Amino acid sequence: MALEVSVKTVVNLAIAAAAVSALMQLLPHHRLQQEKLREIRTEVKQMEGRVNLLQAQFSRNFDPHQAKSIMQQQGYRFDPNQRQIVLMNQDKTEEVAQPESSP
């Protein structure tokens, strides 16, 4: 009976040693994977911010209510209903023209 108990103990200790050895080999791999996961999460957060910005720009570009203002920003044409205002220097040597929306 004592022989059976000692054999079981030795076998269990061998299994435990093999398990500890396997865990020791897996820990560096686990740490590396966790580090890569953190890097990927930060990249995902950055990309989410960029995607949100691009979605907002996309929504604005295809909004029919803002079509005129977008055309004015991207082109140099102005609405015919706008009045032109001329700003003059005190010495009246230089004039600057800027369009203004009429009320």
C-alpha positions in Angstrom: 0.0 0.0 0.0 2.8 2.4 0.8 4.5 1.5 -2.5 1.2 2.4 -4.3 0.9 5.7 -2.5 4.5 6.6 -3.2 4.2 5.7 -6.9 1.0 7.9 -7.2 2.8 10.7 -5.5 5.8 10.5 -7.8 3.5 10.3 -10.9 1.5 13.3 -9.7 4.7 15.3 -9.0 6.0 14.5 -12.5 2.6 15.7 -14.0 2.7 18.8 -11.9 6.3 19.5 -13.0 5.4 19.1 -16.6 2.4 21.4 -16.1 4.6 24.1 -14.5 7.2 23.8 -17.2 4.5 24.2 -19.9 3.2 27.3 -18.1 6.6 28.8 -17.8 7.1 28.4 -21.6 3.6 29.9 -22.3 4.0 33.0 -20.1 6.4 34.9 -22.4 4.1 34.1 -25.4 1.1 35.3 -23.4 2.8 38.6 -22.5 3.8 39.2 -26.1 0.2 38.5 -27.2 -1.2 41.0 -24.6 1.3 43.7 -25.8 0.2 43.2 -29.4 -3.4 43.3 -28.3 -2.9 46.6 -26.6 -1.2 48.0 -29.7 -4.0 46.9 -31.9 -6.6 48.4 -29.5 -4.9 51.8 -29.7 -4.7 51.6 -33.5 -8.4 50.7 -33.5 -9.2 53.7 -31.4 -7.3 56.0 -33.7 -9.0 54.5 -36.8 -12.4 54.9 -35.1 -11.7 58.6 -34.6 -10.6 58.9 -38.3 -13.7 57.0 -39.5 -16.0 59.2 -37.4 -14.4 62.3 -38.9 -14.7 60.9 -42.5 -18.3 59.9 -41.8 -19.1 63.4 -40.7 -17.5 64.9 -43.7 -19.3 62.4 -45.9 -22.6 63.3 -44.3 -21.9 67.0 -44.8 -20.9 66.6 -48.4 -24.1 64.8 -49.3 -26.4 67.0 -47.3 -28.7 68.9 -49.7 -29.1 71.8 -47.3 -25.4 72.5 -47.3 -24.8 72.1 -51.1 -24.6 75.8 -51.7 -22.1 76.5 -49.0 -20.0 73.5 -50.0 -19.9 74.7 -53.6 -18.9 78.2 -52.5 -16.1 76.7 -50.3 -14.7 74.4 -53.0 -15.2 76.8 -55.9 -14.9 80.5 -56.3 -18.5 81.2 -57.4 -20.9 83.0 -55.2 -24.7 83.1 -54.9 -26.3 85.8 -57.1 -28.3 87.0 -54.1 -25.1 88.0 -52.3 -24.0 91.6 -52.3 -20.4 92.6 -52.9 -18.8 94.8 -50.2 -15.7 96.8 -51.0 -13.5 97.7 -48.0 -11.3 100.7 -48.6 -8.1 101.8 -46.8 -8.0 105.3 -45.3 -5.5 106.4 -47.9 -7.8 104.8 -50.6 -4.9 103.2 -52.4 -6.1 99.6 -52.1 -9.5 98.0 -52.4 -10.5 94.5 -51.2 -13.8 92.8 -52.3 -15.6 90.3 -50.2 -19.1 88.8 -50.8 -21.7 89.0 -48.1 -25.1 87.2 -47.9 -28.1 89.4 -48.2 -30.8 89.2 -45.5 
